[in-house]
Amino acid sequence: MLKQVNLSKFNNTQYQIGASKLKNICWYLCNVLFFKSACPHYSIKILLLKLFGAKMGKNILIKPHVNIKYPWKLILGNDIWIGEQAWIDNLDMVTIGNNVCISQGAIILCGNHNYKIETFDLITQPISIENGVWIGAKSMVCGGAICKENSVLMVQSVAVGILENNGIYRGNPAIKIKERYIE
């Protein structure tokens, strides 16, 4: 008989949030009140992210209804746009360079589960989004992905590996369809 996943044996004790329970609870409340809500005040969001440990550049625009899991695992460069309903599910480090657009509904997803073992253990990997990248609406960047400089992940596409410099990618998994030329 084949083995099956047994979620009663799931044990996540090896995963480290990187903050105290109190800090995590306080962030959860701030995230709900100021990020996941319709709050339009960018300056308040930037201040809160800094207070909770995010490393922040300048000129960052975070639209309403954005969800950020752990700001202490987030590095943002300069001149970044994060669209409505984007979700940065950073169970691991997420580094976003300069002049990056994370479009509405995009998901930055550092975690997954090991479906090959009975205990369904959590797997996390960092994500790097380099300068000039555009993550299209409702796209997903998975753990371990590296979006190289000026790459584009088109609408509803899934990045699972390395997106080359100046490459335009589409699909699930995303494949390179052409070069990006900026005039």
C-alpha positions in Angstrom: 0.0 0.0 0.0 1.3 3.5 -0.8 2.0 5.9 1.9 -0.1 9.1 2.2 0.4 12.5 3.6 -0.4 12.5 7.3 -1.0 16.0 8.4 -1.3 14.9 12.1 2.5 14.4 11.9 3.2 17.8 10.5 5.8 19.5 12.6 6.9 23.1 11.8 9.1 23.7 14.8 12.2 24.0 12.6 10.8 27.2 11.0 11.9 30.4 12.6 9.7 33.5 12.1 12.6 35.7 13.1 10.7 37.8 15.6 9.1 37.5 19.0 5.5 36.4 19.4 4.6 39.9 20.5 6.3 41.6 17.5 4.5 39.1 15.2 1.1 39.9 16.8 1.7 43.6 16.6 2.7 43.4 13.0 -0.4 41.2 12.2 -2.6 44.0 13.6 -0.8 46.8 11.7 -0.9 44.7 8.5 -4.7 44.3 8.8 -5.3 47.9 9.8 -3.0 49.7 7.4 -2.0 47.4 4.6 -4.8 44.9 3.9 -7.3 47.7 4.3 -8.2 50.6 2.0 -5.7 52.9 3.8 -4.2 55.2 1.1 -1.5 56.8 3.3 1.8 55.6 1.8 3.9 57.5 4.4 2.2 55.6 7.3 2.9 52.3 5.6 6.5 53.1 5.0 7.0 54.2 8.6 5.4 51.0 9.9 7.5 48.7 7.6 10.7 50.5 8.9 9.6 50.2 12.5 9.1 46.4 12.1 12.5 45.9 10.5 12.1 46.3 6.7 15.1 47.8 4.9 13.6 50.6 2.8 14.7 52.8 0.0 13.0 56.0 -1.2 9.9 56.7 -3.2 8.0 53.5 -2.5 4.3 53.4 -3.4 2.2 50.7 -1.7 -1.4 50.7 -2.8 -4.4 49.6 -0.6 -5.1 45.9 0.1 -1.5 44.7 0.1 -0.5 41.9 2.4 3.0 41.6 3.7 3.8 38.6 5.9 7.0 39.6 7.7 8.6 43.1 7.2 11.8 42.0 9.0 12.4 39.6 6.0 12.0 42.4 3.4 14.4 44.6 1.6 13.0 47.3 -0.8 15.1 49.5 -3.0 14.2 52.9 -4.5 11.3 53.8 -6.8 9.0 50.8 -6.2 5.3 50.4 -7.0 3.3 47.6 -5.2 -0.2 47.3 -6.7 -3.5 46.6 -5.1 -4.0 43.2 -3.6 -0.4 42.2 -4.1 0.8 39.6 -1.5 4.4 39.3 -0.3 4.3 36.0 1.5 7.9 36.2 2.6 8.5 33.3 4.9 12.1 33.8 3.7 14.0 36.9 2.6 12.6 38.9 -0.3 14.9 41.4 -1.9 13.4 43.9 -4.4 15.8 46.2 -6.3 15.2 49.7 -7.7 12.6 50.7 -10.2 10.5 47.6 -9.8 6.7 47.3 -10.4 4.8 44.5 -8.6 1.4 44.8 -10.3 -2.0 44.3 -8.8 -2.8 40.8 -7.4 0.8 39.5 -7.9 2.0 37.0 -5.3 5.6 36.7 -4.1 5.6 33.3 -2.4 8.7 32.0 -0.5 7.1 28.9 1.0 5.8 25.6 -0.1 5.5 22.0 1.3 7.4 18.9 0.6 4.7 16.7 -1.0 7.1 13.8 -1.2 7.2 13.0 2.5 4.5 12.0 4.9 4.9 14.9 7.2 4.4 17.5 4.4 7.3 19.7 5.8 7.5 23.4 5.1 10.1 24.4 2.5 11.2 28.1 2.2 13.5 29.8 -0.2 14.5 33.5 -0.7 13.4 35.5 -3.7 15.4 38.1 -5.5 13.8 40.7 -7.8 16.5 42.8 -9.4 16.5 46.4 -10.7 14.0 47.3 -13.4 11.8 44.2 -13.1 8.1 44.2 -13.9 6.0 41.5 -12.2 2.6 41.5 -14.2 -0.8 41.4 -12.7 -1.9 38.2 -10.9 1.5 36.6 -11.5 3.4 34.5 -9.0 7.1 34.5 -8.1 7.9 31.2 -6.3 10.6 30.5 -3.7 14.1 30.4 -5.1 13.2 32.5 -8.1 15.6 35.2 -9.3 14.2 37.8 -11.6 17.3 39.3 -13.2 17.6 43.0 -14.2 14.9 44.4 -16.5 13.1 41.0 -16.8 9.3 41.0 -17.2 6.9 38.3 -15.9 3.7 38.7 -17.9 0.2 38.6 -16.6 -0.8 35.5 -14.7 2.6 33.8 -15.3 4.6 31.8 -12.7 8.3 32.3 -12.2 10.0 29.2 -10.7 13.6 29.6 -11.6 15.9 32.3 -13.1 14.5 34.9 -15.4 17.4 36.2 -17.5 18.3 39.9 -17.9 15.9 41.7 -20.2 13.9 38.6 -20.8 10.1 38.6 -21.2 8.5 35.5 -19.7 5.0 34.1 -20.0 3.1 31.0 -18.9 3.1 28.4 -16.1 5.9 27.7 -15.7 7.0 30.9 -17.3 9.2 30.6 -20.4 11.1 33.3 -22.2 9.3 34.5 -25.3 11.4 37.4 -26.3 13.9 40.2 -25.3 12.9 43.4 -23.6 14.2 46.5 -25.3 13.8 49.9 -23.5 14.0 52.9 -25.8 
